[in-house]
């Protein structure tokens, strides 16, 4: 399972990419909670609602997880999860 981090998330994680094998069925949420540093995962997912923090895109193999099964979308060892902060200007 490959997780790619963009923008300010790189500095929080100490790198651009995390590549960890997974040996069981997992969801996007489990990947975030179990493969990433706890401080980083808390900044990605709201502890109160369990929803993705606003201003972040979660793409699984290039598809927005909201179009799939949200954070409950199953992942495999060959998948790639990209987490991208979105900034808006005016």
MOKAZI-V765174 format. One record per helix or strand of 2 or more residues. SS is the DSSP state (A for helix, B for strand). FROM is the first residue (numbers start at 1). TO is the last residue. Records with the same first field share a line. If there is no record, write none. Layout:
SS: FROM-TO, FROM-TO
//
This chain:
B: 2-5, 17-19, 26-27, 56-60, 63-64, 74-75, 80-85
A: 8-13, 28-35, 38-44, 65-67, 70-72
//
